[in-house]
Amino acid sequence: MQNFSFKRHTDFSFGKDVENESGKYLKKYGAKKVLIHYGTGSVVKSNLLSRVKESLKKEGVDYVLLGGAVPNPVDSLVYEGIELSRKENVDFILAVGGGSAIDSAKAIAVGIPYDGDFWDLFDRKAQVNSAIPIATVLTIPAAGSEASASSVITKMEETPLKRGLTTEHMIPVFSLMNPELNYTLSAYQTACGVVDMMSHIFERYFTQTKGVDLTDRLCEATLTSIIKYAPIAIKEPENYEARANLTWAGTVAHDGTLGVGREEDWGTHLLEHELSAMYNVAHGAGLAVMFPAWMKYVYEEDIDRFVRFATNVWDIEHKGDKKETALAGINATKSFFKLIGMPINFEELGAKKEDISALVSILKINTGGNFSSFKKLNMEDAKKIYEIATE
């Protein structure tokens, strides 16, 4: 196990009706004027936004609104949010929604005090030194943004660039999490979220760091819980037990707990970012295609870890043939994604084999030509993984 420093920053309130405490929490943490950032769909239709606004009014907390958050959040909305927040002297941001609203809220939060183009921070031309505090009312368990230090934004140019930024300045001060808010999610949205949270665990679980049995077991326990409750939530959308377990699993998957003391990978996320940037597909759907392909390409780098994955996560009996057992675990992953309604190859995702060269070219710009840690990868490796994903 590696040395590590780990600190939890977020104050969580979990359960029924906690969204009605938005004003109380904002007042507790000293908010005077809040930017409420949200999407345009169920947050409005379900009257969640109205309840949040009423909660703020009750506590005497002033606010301004910025809707329009979209999947694969884009730079234009971030620029709009920064301009509005500066004009209105906003001192706190409340994101109401899923990972997309939270990620763009985080980018706005670091952009407000920065004297320059916020994209400099995502482009690694400048460092984050401060941010407006943010909080969340979570409606979609998936990205883990309600607890993480990360944000991913797409810069819309002739060739879209999708970049991630990680800094503790973006960790939410508090997050309100009511599993009932997930009842209106479609089966597809639920499944995308499930793949997203599983992928956050995979990026930590598949490591070359030795002596991390405790966090290995925590990863496996979280994965098996997700695998248990995902089909139930899809079949019974208003099953509170299933929604509650998935909601908390999404947080645990990406709040840093499962990565302490170990080297993390994140290569598959980089591969997927190019898919969602080029085709504007759901992040979880892209990960459902890319993770089994990545696994198939790298499993022999540490076959014992993939055998453990097969036996401990998928309950596959190991009969002595490591390769057979490891591949059975990979196939079980792919089959599960298909079971919950996810695409499992380029064709089902809407991606094209002839675009692989373009995907690799943009990936090279974003990575410098080398990436990943479980197995060191270059652009030729990336091309081969994309090709596996077409099968």
GUNU-974735 format. One record per residue: x negated, y negated, z of N, C-alpha, C in turn. Coordinates in steps of 0.1 Angstrom, whole numbers, padded with zeros to 4 digits, always signed. Layout:
BEGIN
XYZXYZXYZ/...
***
This chain:
BEGIN
-0008+0012+0000+0000+0000+0000-0009-0012+0000/-0005-0022-0008-0012-0035-0009-0009-0044+0003/-0017-0054+0006-0014-0064+0015-0002-0072+0009/+0006-0078+0017+0017-0086+0012+0022-0096+0022/+0028-0107+0017+0034-0117+0025+0049-0118+0021/+0058-0117+0030+0072-0115+0026+0081-0124+0036/+0089-0132+0031+0098-0140+0039+0112-0141+0033/+0122-0139+0041+0136-0140+0036+0140-0155+0038/+0145-0161+0028+0149-0175+0028+0164-0177+0029/+0172-0168+0023+0186-0171+0021+0195-0166+0032/+0205-0175+0036+0215-0172+0046+0227-0166+0038/+0230-0153+0041+0241-0147+0034+0253-0146+0042/+0265-0149+0036+0278-0147+0042+0285-0137+0033/+0289-0126+0037+0294-0115+0029+0308-0111+0034/+0317-0110+0025+0330-0104+0028+0342-0112+0022/+0354-0108+0026+0366-0114+0021+0367-0129+0025/+0371-0137+0015+0374-0151+0017+0362-0160+0021/+0350-0155+0020+0338-0164+0024+0336-0176+0015/+0342-0175+0003+0340-0187-0006+0347-0199+0000/+0357-0197+0008+0364-0208+0015+0356-0215+0025/+0344-0210+0028+0334-0216+0037+0324-0225+0030/+0326-0227+0017+0316-0234+0009+0312-0248+0016/+0323-0256+0019+0321-0269+0025+0314-0268+0038/+0318-0259+0046+0312-0257+0060+0297-0255+0058/+0293-0246+0049+0279-0243+0048+0271-0254+0042/+0277-0261+0032+0270-0273+0026+0268-0284+0037/+0278-0286+0045+0276-0296+0056+0266-0291+0066/+0266-0279+0069+0256-0273+0078+0242-0276+0074/+0240-0275+0060+0226-0277+0055+0224-0291+0050/+0232-0300+0054+0229-0314+0052+0232-0320+0038/+0241-0313+0030+0244-0318+0017+0253-0331+0018/+0250-0341+0010+0258-0353+0010+0266-0354-0003/+0259-0351-0014+0266-0351-0027+0261-0339-0035/+0270-0331-0040+0267-0318-0046+0271-0317-0060/+0262-0311-0068+0265-0307-0082+0271-0293-0082/+0284-0292-0085+0290-0278-0086+0288-0274-0101/+0280-0263-0103+0277-0258-0116+0284-0245-0118/+0291-0243-0129+0299-0231-0131+0301-0228-0146/+0308-0217-0149+0311-0214-0163+0325-0219-0166/+0331-0214-0176+0344-0219-0181+0355-0208-0181/+0352-0197-0176+0361-0186-0177+0369-0183-0164/+0366-0172-0158+0374-0167-0146+0372-0176-0134/+0361-0183-0133+0360-0192-0121+0371-0203-0121/+0375-0207-0133+0386-0217-0134+0399-0210-0134/+0401-0199-0142+0414-0192-0143+0418-0186-0129/+0409-0182-0122+0412-0175-0109+0415-0185-0098/+0413-0198-0100+0414-0209-0090+0403-0208-0080/+0392-0201-0083+0381-0201-0074+0375-0215-0073/+0373-0221-0085+0368-0235-0085+0376-0244-0076/+0389-0243-0077+0398-0252-0069+0396-0249-0055/+0395-0237-0051+0393-0234-0036+0380-0239-0031/+0369-0238-0039+0356-0243-0035+0357-0259-0034/+0363-0265-0044+0365-0280-0043+0372-0284-0031/+0383-0277-0028+0391-0280-0016+0383-0278-0003/+0375-0268-0003+0366-0266+0009+0357-0277+0011/+0351-0282+0000+0342-0294+0001+0349-0306+0006/+0361-0309+0000+0369-0320+0004+0372-0320+0019/+0376-0308+0024+0379-0306+0038+0368-0310+0047/+0356-0308+0043+0344-0311+0051+0338-0324+0048/+0344-0332+0039+0339-0345+0036+0327-0345+0027/+0324-0335+0020+0312-0334+0011+0316-0338-0003/+0310-0348-0008+0312-0354-0021+0306-0344-0032/+0312-0345-0044+0307-0336-0054+0309-0341-0068/+0302-0336-0078+0304-0338-0092+0304-0325-0099/+0310-0324-0110+0312-0311-0117+0303-0310-0130/+0298-0298-0132+0292-0295-0145+0295-0280-0149/+0305-0279-0158+0308-0266-0163+0300-0262-0175/+0304-0251-0181+0298-0247-0194+0287-0237-0193/+0284-0231-0181+0273-0221-0181+0277-0209-0189/+0267-0204-0197+0269-0193-0206+0259-0182-0204/+0262-0170-0208+0253-0159-0207+0240-0163-0215/+0228-0158-0210+0215-0162-0216+0215-0177-0216/+0214-0184-0204+0215-0198-0202+0205-0206-0211/+0209-0217-0216+0201-0224-0226+0197-0238-0220/+0186-0243-0227+0180-0255-0222+0189-0268-0222/+0198-0268-0232+0206-0280-0234+0215-0283-0222/+0220-0273-0215+0228-0275-0204+0220-0279-0192/+0207-0274-0191+0198-0278-0181+0195-0293-0182/+0192-0297-0194+0189-0312-0196+0201-0320-0191/+0214-0316-0195+0226-0323-0191+0227-0323-0176/+0225-0312-0170+0226-0312-0155+0216-0321-0148/+0204-0321-0153+0193-0330-0147+0197-0344-0149/+0202-0348-0160+0206-0362-0163+0218-0366-0154/+0228-0358-0153+0239-0360-0145+0236-0361-0130/+0227-0352-0125+0224-0352-0111+0216-0364-0107/+0207-0369-0116+0199-0381-0113+0208-0393-0113/+0217-0394-0122+0227-0405-0123+0235-0406-0111/+0240-0394-0106+0249-0394-0094+0242-0392-0081/+0229-0392-0081+0221-0391-0068+0225-0378-0061/+0226-0367-0068+0229-0354-0062+0217-0350-0053/+0221-0344-0042+0210-0339-0033+0212-0324-0030/+0221-0317-0036+0223-0303-0034+0230-0297-0046/+0227-0285-0050+0234-0279-0061+0241-0266-0056/+0254-0264-0060+0261-0252-0057+0265-0245-0070/+0259-0233-0072+0263-0226-0084+0274-0216-0081/+0285-0217-0089+0296-0208-0087+0297-0199-0099/+0294-0187-0098+0294-0178-0109+0284-0166-0107/+0279-0161-0119+0270-0150-0119+0256-0156-0121/+0247-0147-0126+0233-0150-0128+0231-0161-0138/+0239-0163-0148+0237-0173-0158+0239-0187-0151/+0250-0189-0144+0252-0202-0137+0241-0205-0127/+0237-0194-0120+0227-0196-0109+0214-0199-0116/+0210-0192-0127+0197-0195-0133+0196-0209-0138/+0207-0214-0145+0206-0227-0150+0206-0237-0139/+0214-0234-0128+0213-0243-0116+0199-0244-0110/+0192-0233-0110+0179-0233-0105+0169-0242-0113/+0171-0241-0127+0163-0249-0136+0166-0263-0134/+0179-0267-0132+0183-0281-0129+0176-0285-0116/+0176-0276-0106+0171-0280-0093+0156-0284-0093/+0148-0276-0101+0134-0279-0102+0131-0291-0112/+0141-0293-0121+0139-0303-0131+0142-0317-0126/+0151-0318-0116+0155-0332-0111+0143-0340-0106/+0135-0334-0097+0123-0342-0092+0111-0342-0100/+0111-0334-0111+0099-0333-0120+0099-0345-0129/+0087-0352-0130+0086-0364-0139+0081-0359-0152/+0090-0354-0160+0087-0348-0173+0097-0339-0178/+0094-0332-0189+0104-0322-0195+0104-0309-0186/+0115-0305-0181+0116-0294-0172+0110-0281-0179/+0110-0281-0192+0105-0269-0199+0090-0267-0197/+0083-0278-0194+0069-0277-0190+0067-0267-0179/+0076-0266-0170+0075-0257-0159+0077-0242-0163/+0086-0240-0173+0088-0227-0178+0077-0223-0188/+0071-0233-0194+0060-0231-0204+0046-0230-0197/+0046-0231-0184+0034-0230-0176+0024-0241-0178/+0030-0253-0183+0021-0265-0185+0021-0273-0172/+0029-0270-0163+0030-0277-0150+0035-0268-0139/+0032-0271-0127+0036-0263-0115+0048-0269-0108/+0056-0261-0102+0068-0266-0094+0062-0270-0080/+0065-0282-0077+0061-0287-0063+0072-0290-0054/+0084-0291-0060+0096-0294-0052+0109-0291-0060/+0120-0291-0053+0133-0288-0060+0144-0293-0051/+0155-0296-0057+0168-0299-0050+0172-0286-0044/+0177-0285-0031+0182-0272-0026+0194-0267-0034/+0195-0254-0035+0206-0248-0042+0213-0237-0033/+0225-0234-0036+0233-0224-0030+0242-0217-0040/+0248-0206-0037+0256-0199-0046+0269-0194-0040/+0279-0193-0049+0291-0185-0046+0291-0175-0057/+0288-0162-0054+0285-0152-0064+0298-0146-0069/+0300-0144-0082+0311-0138-0088+0308-0125-0096/+0295-0124-0099+0291-0112-0107+0278-0106-0101/+0279-0094-0095+0267-0088-0090+0259-0082-0101/+0247-0086-0103+0239-0082-0114+0225-0087-0113/+0223-0100-0116+0210-0106-0118+0202-0107-0105/+0209-0107-0093+0202-0109-0080+0197-0123-0078/+0202-0132-0087+0197-0146-0085+0202-0153-0073/+0212-0147-0066+0217-0153-0054+0207-0151-0042/+0196-0144-0045+0186-0142-0034+0172-0143-0040/+0170-0143-0053+0157-0143-0059+0150-0156-0061/+0137-0156-0064+0130-0168-0066+0128-0171-0081/+0137-0164-0090+0135-0164-0104+0146-0171-0112/+0143-0176-0123+0153-0181-0133+0148-0178-0147/+0157-0175-0156+0153-0173-0170+0162-0182-0179/+0155-0190-0187+0162-0199-0196+0157-0197-0210/+0166-0199-0220+0163-0199-0234+0162-0212-0240/+0151-0215-0246+0149-0228-0253+0154-0226-0268/+0164-0233-0272+0170-0231-0285+0163-0239-0295/+0155-0232-0303+0147-0238-0314+0150-0229-0326/+0143-0232-0337+0144-0223-0349+0142-0209-0345/+0132-0206-0337+0130-0193-0331+0132-0195-0316/+0143-0190-0310+0146-0192-0296+0135-0185-0287/+0131-0192-0277+0121-0188-0267+0128-0185-0254/+0127-0173-0249+0133-0170-0236+0122-0168-0226/+0122-0177-0215+0111-0176-0205+0117-0176-0191/+0109-0169-0183+0112-0168-0169+0103-0177-0160/+0108-0181-0149+0100-0189-0140+0103-0184-0126/+0092-0182-0118+0094-0177-0104+0087-0187-0094/+0094-0192-0085+0089-0201-0074+0098-0200-0062/+0092-0200-0051+0101-0200-0039+0110-0212-0037/+0106-0223-0044+0115-0235-0044+0129-0232-0050/+0130-0221-0057+0143-0218-0064+0151-0208-0056/+0147-0203-0045+0154-0194-0037+0166-0201-0030/+0178-0196-0032+0190-0202-0026+0189-0204-0011/+0194-0215-0006+0195-0217+0008+0205-0208+0015/+0217-0207+0008+0227-0197+0013+0234-0192+0001/+0240-0180+0003+0248-0174-0008+0261-0168-0001/+0272-0171-0007+0285-0166-0002+0290-0155-0012/+0292-0143-0006+0294-0131-0015+0307-0124-0011/+0317-0126-0019+0330-0119-0016+0332-0109-0027/+0331-0096-0024+0333-0086-0035+0346-0086-0042/+0356-0092-0036+0370-0093-0042+0369-0102-0055/+0359-0111-0055+0358-0120-0067+0353-0112-0079/+0349-0099-0077+0345-0091-0089+0356-0083-0095/+0368-0083-0089+0379-0075-0093+0383-0078-0108/+0381-0091-0112+0386-0094-0126+0375-0091-0136/+0364-0086-0132+0353-0083-0142+0358-0072-0151/+0355-0073-0164+0358-0062-0173+0349-0050-0170/+0353-0038-0176+0344-0027-0174+0330-0029-0180/+0330-0036-0192+0318-0039-0198+0309-0049-0190/+0315-0059-0184+0307-0068-0175+0302-0061-0163/+0310-0052-0158+0306-0044-0146+0294-0036-0150/+0295-0029-0161+0284-0020-0165+0271-0027-0168/+0272-0039-0175+0261-0047-0177+0254-0051-0164/+0262-0054-0154+0256-0058-0141+0249-0046-0135/+0255-0034-0136+0249-0022-0130+0235-0019-0137/+0234-0020-0150+0222-0018-0156+0211-0028-0152/+0216-0041-0151+0207-0051-0147+0201-0048-0133/+0209-0045-0123+0204-0043-0110+0195-0030-0109/+0199-0020-0117+0191-0008-0117+0177-0011-0123/+0177-0019-0134+0165-0023-0140+0155-0031-0131/+0161-0039-0122+0153-0046-0113+0146-0037-0103/+0152-0026-0100+0146-0015-0092+0135-0008-0100/+0139-0004-0112+0129+0003-0121+0116-0005-0122/+0117-0018-0124+0105-0026-0126+0095-0025-0113/+0101-0022-0102+0093-0021-0090+0090-0006-0087/+0099+0002-0089+0097+0017-0086+0086+0023-0094/+0085+0019-0107+0075+0025-0116+0062+0017-0115/+0054+0021-0105+0041+0014-0102+0030+0024-0101/+0018+0019-0102+0006+0027-0100+0001+0025-0085/+0007+0017-0077+0003+0015-0063+0006+0028-0055/-0004+0033-0048-0002+0045-0040+0002+0041-0026/+0007+0051-0019+0010+0049-0004+0022+0040-0001/+0032+0040-0010+0044+0032-0008+0056+0040-0007/+0055+0051+0001+0067+0060+0002+0079+0053+0008/+0077+0044+0017+0089+0038+0023+0097+0030+0013/+0090+0022+0005+0098+0014-0005+0102+0023-0016/+0095+0034-0019+0100+0043-0029+0113+0049-0025/+0114+0052-0012+0127+0058-0007+0138+0048-0007/+0135+0035-0004+0145+0024-0004+0150+0022-0018/+0140+0023-0028+0144+0022-0042+0154+0033-0046/+0150+0045-0042+0158+0057-0046+0172+0056-0039/+0173+0052-0027+0186+0051-0020+0194+0041-0027/+0189+0029-0031+0197+0019-0037+0201+0024-0051/+0193+0030-0058+0197+0036-0071+0208+0046-0070/+0207+0055-0061+0217+0066-0059+0230+0060-0055/+0230+0049-0047+0242+0042-0043+0249+0036-0055/+0241+0029-0064+0246+0023-0076+0252+0033-0085/+0245+0044-0087+0250+0055-0095+0263+0061-0090/+0265+0062-0077+0277+0067-0071+0289+0057-0073/+0287+0045-0071+0298+0035-0071+0301+0029-0084/+0292+0029-0093+0294+0022-0106+0306+0028-0114/+0307+0042-0115+0319+0047-0122+0332+0045-0115/+0331+0044-0102+0343+0042-0094+0348+0027-0097/+0339+0018-0096+0343+0004-0099+0349+0002-0113/+0343+0009-0122+0348+0008-0136+0362+0014-0138/+0364+0025-0131+0377+0032-0132+0387+0025-0123/+0383+0020-0111+0392+0014-0102+0387+0000-0099/+0390-0010-0107+0384-0024-0106+0386-0030-0092/+0397-0027-0085+0400-0033-0072+0396-0024-0060/+0387-0015-0062+0382-0006-0051+0372-0014-0043/+0376-0019-0032+0367-0028-0024+0354-0021-0020/+0355-0009-0016+0343-0002-0011+0333-0001-0023/+0337+0002-0035+0328+0003-0046+0322-0011-0049/+0331-0021-0050+0326-0034-0053+0317-0040-0042/+0320-0037-0030+0311-0042-0019+0297-0036-0020/+0297-0023-0022+0284-0016-0023+0276-0021-0035/+0282-0023-0046+0275-0028-0058+0270-0042-0056/+0278-0050-0049+0275-0064-0047+0262-0065-0039/+0262-0057-0028+0250-0058-0019+0238-0051-0026/+0240-0041-0034+0229-0034-0041+0223-0043-0050/+0230-0052-0057+0225-0061-0067+0215-0071-0060/+0219-0075-0047+0210-0084-0040+0198-0077-0035/+0199-0065-0029+0188-0058-0024+0178-0055-0036/+0183-0052-0048+0175-0048-0059+0166-0059-0063/+0169-0072-0060+0161-0083-0065+0157-0094-0055/+0159-0091-0042+0155-0101-0032+0141-0099-0027/+0133-0090-0033+0119-0088-0030+0116-0077-0021/+0126-0072-0013+0124-0061-0004+0118-0049-0010/+0123-0045-0022+0118-0032-0028+0105-0034-0035/+0099-0046-0035+0086-0048-0042+0074-0050-0033/+0077-0051-0020+0066-0054-0010+0055-0043-0011/+0043-0048-0011+0031-0039-0010+0028-0031-0022/+0034-0035-0034+0032-0027-0046+0031-0036-0058/+0024-0031-0068+0023-0039-0081+0036-0036-0089/+0042-0047-0093+0055-0046-0101+0051-0046-0116/+0060-0042-0124+0057-0040-0139+0063-0052-0147/+0076-0052-0149+0084-0062-0157+0081-0062-0172/+0075-0052-0177+0072-0051-0191+0085-0049-0199/+0094-0041-0194+0107-0039-0201+0115-0051-0202/+0115-0059-0191+0123-0072-0192+0117-0081-0203/+0104-0081-0205+0098-0089-0215+0102-0084-0229/+0103-0071-0231+0107-0065-0243+0122-0069-0246/+0130-0068-0235+0144-0071-0237+0147-0086-0240/+0139-0094-0234+0142-0109-0235+0142-0113-0250/+0133-0106-0258+0133-0109-0272+0146-0105-0279/+0152-0094-0275+0164-0089-0280+0176-0099-0277/+0177-0103-0264+0188-0112-0261+0186-0126-0266/+0173-0130-0268+0171-0143-0274+0175-0143-0289/+0171-0132-0296+0174-0131-0311+0188-0129-0314/+0195-0120-0306+0208-0115-0309+0219-0121-0300/+0215-0128-0289+0224-0133-0279+0233-0122-0273/+0227-0110-0271+0234-0099-0264+0233-0100-0249/+0242-0094-0242+0241-0093-0228+0228-0087-0223/+0222-0093-0213+0209-0089-0208+0210-0074-0204/+0220-0070-0196+0222-0057-0192+0223-0047-0203/+0230-0051-0214+0231-0042-0225+0218-0040-0232/+0210-0051-0233+0197-0049-0239+0188-0040-0231/+0189-0042-0218+0181-0033-0209+0185-0018-0210/+0197-0016-0212+0202-0002-0213+0196+0005-0226/+0193-0003-0236+0186+0002-0248+0171+0004-0245/+0165-0006-0239+0150-0007-0238+0144+0002-0227/+0151+0004-0216+0145+0011-0205+0142+0026-0208/+0152+0033-0213+0149+0047-0217+0138+0048-0227/+0137+0038-0236+0127+0038-0247+0113+0036-0240/+0113+0026-0231+0100+0024-0224+0096+0036-0216/+0106+0042-0209+0103+0054-0201+0097+0065-0209/+0103+0067-0220+0098+0078-0229+0084+0076-0234/+0081+0063-0236+0067+0060-0241+0056+0061-0231/+0060+0058-0218+0049+0056-0208+0049+0068-0197/+0058+0077-0198+0060+0086-0186+0048+0095-0183/+0040+0098-0194+0028+0106-0191+0017+0098-0184/+0018+0085-0183+0008+0077-0176+0008+0081-0161/+0019+0085-0156+0020+0091-0142+0032+0100-0142/+0030+0112-0147+0042+0121-0148+0047+0125-0135/+0039+0125-0124+0044+0129-0111+0055+0119-0106/+0053+0106-0109+0063+0096-0105+0076+0098-0113/+0075+0102-0125+0088+0105-0133+0094+0118-0128/+0086+0127-0124+0092+0139-0118+0100+0136-0105/+0093+0127-0097+0100+0123-0084+0113+0116-0088/+0113+0107-0098+0125+0100-0102+0136+0109-0106/+0132+0119-0113+0142+0129-0118+0148+0137-0106/+0140+0141-0097+0145+0150-0086+0152+0142-0075/+0146+0130-0072+0152+0123-0060+0163+0113-0064/+0163+0109-0077+0174+0100-0081+0185+0107-0088/+0181+0116-0097+0191+0123-0105+0194+0137-0101/+0188+0141-0090+0190+0155-0084+0188+0166-0094/+0178+0164-0102+0174+0175-0112+0164+0184-0105/+0167+0197-0107+0158+0207-0101+0145+0208-0108/+0134+0208-0101+0121+0209-0107+0117+0224-0107/+0117+0230-0119+0114+0244-0120+0099+0247-0123/+0091+0237-0122+0076+0239-0124+0071+0232-0137/+0079+0229-0146+0074+0222-0158+0076+0207-0157/+0065+0200-0154+0066+0186-0151+0071+0178-0163/+0067+0181-0175+0071+0174-0187+0086+0175-0189/+0091+0187-0187+0105+0190-0189+0114+0183-0179/+0109+0183-0166+0116+0176-0155+0116+0161-0157/+0105+0155-0161+0104+0141-0163+0113+0136-0174/+0113+0144-0185+0121+0140-0196+0136+0142-0193/+0139+0152-0185+0153+0153-0180+0158+0141-0172/+0149+0135-0164+0153+0123-0157+0155+0112-0166/+0147+0110-0176+0148+0099-0186+0161+0101-0194/+0164+0113-0198+0176+0116-0205+0189+0114-0196/+0187+0117-0183+0199+0115-0174+0201+0100-0173/+0191+0092-0173+0193+0077-0173+0200+0072-0185/+0196+0077-0196+0202+0073-0209+0217+0078-0209/+0219+0090-0205+0233+0095-0205+0242+0087-0195/+0237+0083-0184+0244+0075-0174+0248+0062-0181/+0239+0055-0187+0242+0043-0194+0253+0044-0204/+0252+0055-0211+0263+0058-0221+0276+0061-0214/+0276+0068-0203+0288+0071-0196+0295+0059-0191/+0288+0048-0187+0295+0036-0182+0298+0026-0193/+0295+0030-0206+0299+0022-0217+0289+0013-0223/+0276+0016-0220+0265+0007-0225+0260+0013-0238/+0255+0004-0247+0248+0008-0259+0235+0015-0255/+0230+0025-0263+0218+0032-0260+0208+0032-0271/+0210+0024-0282+0201+0023-0292+0203+0009-0300/+0194+0006-0309+0195-0006-0316+0208-0008-0323/+0213+0003-0330+0225+0002-0338+0237-0002-0329/+0238+0005-0318+0249+0002-0309+0249-0012-0303/+0237-0017-0301+0235-0030-0296+0237-0041-0306/+0236-0037-0319+0237-0047-0330+0224-0053-0334/+0213-0046-0330+0199-0050-0334+0195-0043-0346/+0185-0048-0353+0181-0042-0366+0167-0038-0366/+0164-0026-0371+0151-0021-0371+0141-0030-0379/+0147-0036-0390+0138-0045-0398+0134-0058-0391/+0140-0060-0379+0136-0072-0372+0125-0069-0362/+0120-0057-0361+0110-0054-0351+0097-0062-0352/+0093-0064-0364+0081-0073-0366+0083-0087-0360/+0095-0092-0363+0098-0106-0357+0098-0105-0342/+0104-0095-0336+0105-0094-0322+0091-0093-0316/+0082-0085-0322+0068-0084-0317+0061-0097-0318/+0063-0104-0329+0056-0117-0331+0060-0127-0320/+0073-0128-0317+0077-0137-0306+0072-0132-0293/+0072-0119-0291+0067-0113-0278+0052-0117-0276/+0045-0117-0287+0031-0120-0286+0029-0135-0282/+0038-0144-0287+0037-0158-0282+0040-0159-0268/+0049-0151-0263+0054-0152-0249+0044-0145-0239/+0037-0135-0244+0028-0127-0235+0013-0129-0237/+0010-0135-0249-0004-0136-0252-0010-0123-0258/-0001-0113-0260-0006-0101-0267-0007-0089-0258/-0008-0091-0245-0009-0079-0235+0001-0081-0224/+0007-0070-0219+0017-0071-0208+0019-0058-0202/+0026-0058-0191+0030-0046-0183+0018-0042-0174/+0021-0034-0164+0011-0029-0155+0011-0014-0152/+0023-0008-0153+0024+0007-0151+0015+0013-0162/+0016+0009-0174+0007+0013-0185+0004+0000-0192/-0008-0004-0194-0012-0016-0201-0007-0015-0215/+0000-0025-0220+0006-0024-0233+0001-0036-0242/+0000-0034-0255-0003-0044-0264+0008-0045-0275/+0007-0052-0285+0017-0054-0295+0020-0042-0303/+0010-0033-0305+0012-0021-0312+0021-0011-0303/+0018-0011-0290+0027-0004-0281+0041-0009-0281/+0043-0022-0281+0056-0028-0281+0064-0024-0294/+0057-0024-0305+0063-0020-0318+0068-0005-0317/+0060+0003-0311+0064+0018-0310+0076+0019-0300/+0076+0011-0289+0087+0012-0280+0100+0007-0287/+0099-0004-0294+0111-0008-0301+0116+0002-0311/+0107+0009-0318+0110+0020-0327+0117+0031-0320/+0113+0035-0308+0119+0045-0300+0134+0041-0297/+0135+0028-0295+0149+0023-0291+0158+0023-0303/+0154+0026-0315+0162+0027-0327+0168+0041-0328/+0163+0050-0321+0167+0065-0322+0180+0067-0316/
***
